Amino acid sequence: MPGHHRVKAGAADASAGVDLAEALCDPSPDAAFPFGVVTDAFGPAEGDAIRIEHGKPDGRLITLGEGAVTAVDPDGSVTVEREMTGGGTYDGLDVPREAGDVAVTSFKEGRWWYPTTYRGRDGTVRGTYVNVCTPVEVFPDAARYVDLHVDVMKHPDGTVVRVDDDELRESVAAGNTPEALAEKARSVASALENAL
């Protein structure tokens, strides 16, 4: 069935469901991943908490935090909100991080990027950070991807900046990121620069 391994990896009940579905039918190999059906049955659902699991090409896994799911759409979109603690600045945006700020992250299953918009307690946009990554996978308890280093940011004044191309080059040189994948990341980053 479409998304065979993705669905089976989501939960034990999902794995059993895939086995049943495949025993009952022979789906088209071009069928789309059934995101809406899977999330309706297994989550995440609005109000659930999910982790943001930020993999690195060298094999490290960094959990960026856990947030509340505020919206789920059958098209594969999941919105997650996290309340921030004070101290320091937002990576690359050079904007102070204040207690009560909210980070709103919009994931979409299969997309090569995702944005996080930081807002002050009063709703003022403090900046948007767009992470370029391998296609996002949304599971019942986590959104997962592998970071591809290069990112694009939009500052509160509207200035758009692309960062970390040097980290991507170093990852390629170290053998952690294949050149074809690096080219895809650069292409996605260029498209984002133009779109923002």
C-alpha positions in Angstrom: 0.0 0.0 0.0 1.2 3.6 -0.4 3.4 4.6 2.4 3.8 0.9 3.6 6.9 1.5 5.7 5.9 4.9 6.9 2.6 3.7 8.2 4.1 0.6 9.8 6.7 2.7 11.6 4.0 4.9 13.2 2.6 2.5 15.7 2.0 -1.2 16.4 -1.7 -0.9 15.6 -0.8 0.9 12.3 1.5 -2.0 11.4 -1.3 -4.4 11.9 -3.6 -2.2 9.8 -1.2 -2.2 6.9 -1.0 -6.0 7.0 -4.8 -6.2 6.9 -5.1 -3.6 4.1 -2.5 -5.3 2.0 -4.3 -8.7 2.5 -7.6 -7.2 1.3 -6.6 -5.1 -1.7 -4.0 -4.5 -4.4 -3.6 -0.7 -4.6 -2.2 1.3 -7.5 1.6 1.8 -7.2 1.0 5.5 -8.0 -1.5 6.0 -5.1 -0.7 8.8 -2.7 0.3 8.3 0.9 -3.0 8.3 2.9 -2.0 11.0 5.4 -5.6 11.9 6.4 -6.7 8.3 7.0 -3.5 7.5 9.0 -3.7 10.6 11.2 -7.4 10.1 11.8 -6.7 6.7 13.1 -3.3 7.1 14.9 -2.6 10.8 15.2 -1.3 13.3 15.7 -4.5 15.1 16.4 -5.3 18.6 17.5 -4.2 19.0 21.1 -1.6 16.2 21.0 2.0 16.9 21.8 4.7 16.0 19.3 8.5 16.3 19.4 10.5 18.0 16.6 13.3 15.4 15.8 16.1 17.2 14.0 18.5 14.6 12.5 21.9 15.6 11.3 23.6 14.1 8.3 26.4 12.8 10.5 23.9 10.6 12.4 23.2 12.8 15.5 19.6 13.4 16.6 18.7 16.7 18.3 15.2 17.1 19.7 14.3 20.7 19.3 11.5 20.5 21.8 7.9 19.4 22.1 4.9 21.4 21.1 1.1 21.3 21.0 -0.6 20.4 17.7 -2.9 23.2 16.9 -4.1 22.0 13.4 -4.0 18.9 11.3 -5.1 18.8 7.6 -5.7 15.7 5.5 -3.3 17.3 2.9 -0.4 16.4 5.2 -0.1 19.7 7.1 0.4 19.9 10.8 0.9 23.1 12.8 2.8 22.9 16.1 3.1 25.7 18.7 5.7 25.9 21.4 6.0 28.5 24.2 9.6 29.7 24.5 11.7 30.5 27.5 13.6 33.7 27.8 17.4 34.2 27.2 19.7 34.2 24.3 18.7 35.0 20.7 16.9 33.2 17.9 19.5 31.3 15.8 20.5 33.5 12.8 17.8 36.1 13.4 19.8 37.9 16.1 16.5 38.8 17.9 16.3 38.4 21.7 14.3 35.4 22.8 11.9 36.5 25.5 9.8 34.4 27.9 6.3 34.0 26.6 7.3 34.1 22.9 5.6 31.5 20.8 7.1 29.5 18.0 4.6 28.4 15.3 6.0 25.6 13.1 4.2 24.4 10.0 5.1 20.9 8.8 3.9 19.2 5.7 4.4 15.5 5.1 6.9 15.1 2.2 8.0 18.7 1.9 11.7 19.6 1.7 11.4 22.5 4.1 9.4 23.9 7.0 9.0 27.4 8.5 8.9 28.4 12.1 7.6 31.9 12.9 8.5 33.4 16.2 6.0 35.8 17.7 6.2 37.9 20.8 3.7 37.6 23.6 1.7 40.4 21.9 1.6 38.6 18.6 4.4 40.7 16.9 6.4 38.7 14.4 10.0 38.4 15.6 11.2 36.6 12.5 10.7 33.4 10.5 13.3 30.7 10.1 12.9 28.2 7.3 14.7 25.0 7.7 15.8 23.0 4.5 15.7 19.3 5.2 14.9 15.9 3.8 11.2 15.3 3.2 9.4 15.8 6.5 7.7 12.7 8.0 4.9 13.3 10.6 4.4 10.4 13.1 1.9 10.3 15.9 4.5 11.5 18.4 7.1 13.3 16.3 7.9 15.2 13.2 11.2 13.9 11.7 13.6 14.9 9.0 17.4 15.2 8.4 18.6 18.8 8.4 20.5 19.8 5.2 22.3 22.7 6.9 21.4 25.6 4.5 18.4 27.7 5.8 16.6 30.9 4.8 15.4 33.5 7.3 13.0 36.4 7.0 13.7 39.2 9.5 10.9 41.4 11.0 11.8 44.2 8.6 11.3 41.9 5.6 15.0 41.3 4.9 15.6 37.7 3.6 18.9 36.0 4.3 20.3 32.6 3.3 22.7 31.0 5.8 24.9 28.0 6.4 26.0 27.2 2.8 29.4 26.7 4.3 28.1 24.0 6.7 26.5 22.2 3.8 29.8 22.3 1.8 31.7 20.9 4.9 29.1 18.1 5.2 29.6 17.1 1.6 33.4 17.2 2.0 33.2 15.0 5.2 31.1 12.5 3.2 28.0 13.0 5.3 25.8 14.5 2.6 25.9 13.2 -1.0 26.5 16.0 -3.6 23.1 15.3 -5.3 21.3 15.8 -2.0 23.3 19.0 -1.4 22.3 20.3 -4.8 18.6 19.6 -4.0 19.1 21.5 -0.7 20.6 24.5 -2.6 17.8 24.4 -5.1 15.2 24.4 -2.4 16.9 27.3 -0.6 17.1 29.3 -3.7 13.4 28.8 -4.4 12.6 29.9 -0.8 14.8 33.0 -1.1 12.8 34.0 -4.1 9.4 33.2 -2.5 9.9 35.0 0.8 
